[in-house]
Amino acid sequence: MSTHQVHQDLSAAVRDVIDFPKPGIVFKDITPILADAGLFREAISLLCATAGGVKIDKVVGIDARGFIFAAAVADRLGAGFVPVRKTGKLPWKTRQTSYALEYGEASVELHEDAVQPGESILLVDDLLATGGTAAAAVKLLEELGANLIGISFLIELAFLHGRSKLIPHSVHSILSY
């Protein structure tokens, strides 16, 4: 199957859910991709390819849907998996950072020993919207001295310009809306 066809099949499987989680939002539901073994396999292959052949030490996934993709990518690349979680969910000593939401603030954290200085890291999440959560994860990884190879998303909502918050890092998205 051609890469173009795979992209079309993945895009066709993404379900728009109107007014979720609140009025005015069109939620991009990826569960149909997860439920289809072939599409899920192809999505993981495309995300793995964003590493560009570089040896990755750890794949970092963002809470919560990012875990699904990042763990599978880590397995496929022979790398470790590291979760970036919402505050209060990790049991060990953590590094934490906050970021702005449309109304208010949120925080994410990761274990302070999860990434060693100089380790090659691929950051993976399901969706890039405004970029706040990904930028917070990048900040934590930089504080730990990570060598951030790239940031990869299954879906990018390009009209929200989240990519601009991730400059100067290499950002890849499989599908863009």
Secondary structure, DSSP 8 states (H G I E B T S, - for coil): --HHHHHHHHHHH-EEEET-SSTT-EEEE-HHHHH-HHHHHHHHHHHHHTTTT---SEEEEETTHHHHHHHHHHHHHT-EEEEEEETT--SS-EEEEEEEETTEEEEEEEETTSS-TT-EEEEEEEEESSSHHHHHHHHHHHHTT-EEEEEEEEEE-GGG-GGGGGTTS-EEEEEE-
